[in-house]
Amino acid sequence: MKKLLTVGVCVLLLSLAAIAQSAKPKDEPKSVARVLDGSAIAMEHEFVSAAEAMPEDKYGFAPTSGEFKGVRTFAQQVKHVAAVNYILGASILQEKPPVDVGGESGPDSITTKADIVKFLKASFEYAHKAIGSINEKNFLEPVKWPFGDRPSSRLELAGIVTAHGFDHYGQMVVYLRSNGIVPPASR
């Protein structure tokens, strides 16, 4: 009887272990698009929260103390990144941007904080769509470099979405802190 009970308990424990293992999702390798988009998502989170943290009356701010002659205003930084997101996304997808981006500076018609942030968020949606189209077969295929006459690849352009955004995020942090605002990512 004792042996039968021990065997029964062992079978029950093994069955529960098998059920628990089958309920776990399999560790599938991440796709190229998923890895690239993960970086873009991380940058987007910090960038958009910084854009939202600056009060509208400070969107025209540009530092003047030190070596800041001719730098973009806060609003111009945000519009520039949004415009370049569209340009890079269009190059990845090999199509025209779905909106008038106004060149690398963004459209002159977008002036309020609400409209600039809306333009920014839409640019990230488009960039995510473009990055999502990258796969193991096309990530190194030659595509046109959107800022001159040289070849590029979707992999390079997707990487620039993240690198370019973080470059300008660093500048925006200076602008925020110069106005007494702690960036949301540092809180």
N, C-alpha and C positions, 0 to 999 in steps of 0.2 A: 504494500500500500504506500509506504514511504517512497519507494522507488518510482512508482507510478505518479505520485504527486510531484516529485522532483522533475521527472520527465515532462509532465504537463506544464509546470512553471517555466521550464527552459523553452519549450515550444511556444508558449505564450509570449515570453520575452523576445525570442527570435522573430516572431510574427510582428510584434509591435515595432521592433527595430527595422524590419523590412518595410513596414508601412510608413514609418517616419522617413526612411531614406527615399522612398518613391515619392513622397510629398515634397521633398526639396527640389527646387528648380536645378536643372543641370547647369553646370558651369560652361556656358557656351562662350567661345571666343568672341570678343567684340569686333564689330565690323569697322572698316576704315572710317565710314561716315560717323558712326557712334563715338569713336575715339576723338575725331576732329570736332564734332559738335559738342562733346563734353567740355572741351576747352573753351569753345565759343560761349557756351551757356555760363560758365564760371565768370568769364570776362563780362558778359552782358549783365549779370546780376550786380556786379560791383559798379559798372559804368552807369546803368540806368538809375540805380539807387543814388549815386553821386549827382546825376543830372536832376533828379527829383529833390535832392536835399538843398540845392541852392535856391534861395528865394528869387522870385521873378524880378524884383527890383535890383538884383545883383547879376542878372544874366548878361548885362553889358559890361561887367567888370573885367579888367585886364590889369595885371600887376604893373606897377610903374617904378617901384623901388628896386634898384639892382639892374641887372642886364635883361630887361624885358621890352626893349624898344621894338615896336612892330609886331608883337605877338597877338594872337587871336584873342577875342573876348571869350568868356565862358560859353556864351551862346554859339559863337562861331566854332569853338572846339566841338561842341555836341553836334551841330549841323554837319561839320566836316566828317566826323566819324560816321554819321548816318549816311551821308552821300557816298562815302567810300565803301561802306557795307553794300549799298546797292550796286555800285560799279563792280566790286569784286564778285558779288553774287551773280550778276549778269554775265560776267566773263566765265565763271564756272559753268553756268547753264548755257553759254554761247547764245545769248539773246540780248535784246536791248533791255535796259532797266524798265520796270513796269510803271515808273513815275518819272516826272521831270526832276532830276537830281540837281540841276543847276551847276554842273561841274563838281569839282572836288570840294567846293565851299558850301554846297547846298543851295536850295532856292532862296532868292532874295525875298520872296513873298511870305516866307514863314518867319514870323518875328516874335510871337508870344511864347512864353514858356510852355503853355499847354500844347500849342501846335508843334513846337520843336520836339518835345518829349513824345508826342504822337508820331511824328516823322521818324524819330529814333527807334521807337518800339517796332514800327512797321518795317524799318530797315533790318532789324534783327530777325523778324519773322521771315523776310525774304532771304537773308543770309542762311538761316537754318534750312529753308527749303533747298537752297543751292547746295549746301554742305551735305544734306541728306541724299542728294543725287550722286554723290561720289561713292564709287565701289572699287573692289579689288581689280577690276578690269580697266577702269578709266582714270584712276587717280594719277597716273604718270603720263597719260596721253598729252601731247602738246596742245595747248590752247593759247590764244592771243593774250599777251600781257596788256592789261587795259591802260597802262600809263606810258606807252611808248611802243617801239617796234622791236620786240624780241619775243621769243617763245617763253612760255611758262607751263605750269601744270596745275591741275585742280588742287593737288596736294599743297603746292606752294601758296596758291591764292587763299585756300582755307586757313592755312597757318597765318597768313597776313591779316585776316579778319581779326584773329585773336591778338597777335603781336601789335598791330596798329592800334587797336582799341585800348590795350593796356598802356601803350606809350602815351596816348592822350589822357587816359585815366590818371596817370602820374602827374600830368600837368594840371588836371582838374583838382587834384588833391591840394596842390599848392594854392589854387584859387580859393577853394573852400576854406582852408585853414587861414588864409590871409583875411578872410571875412569872419573869423571866429567860429567856423563850423567844423565840427569833427566829422570826417567822412563816415557814412553808415558802416562801412566795412571795418572801421577802427573802433567802433563803439563797443 
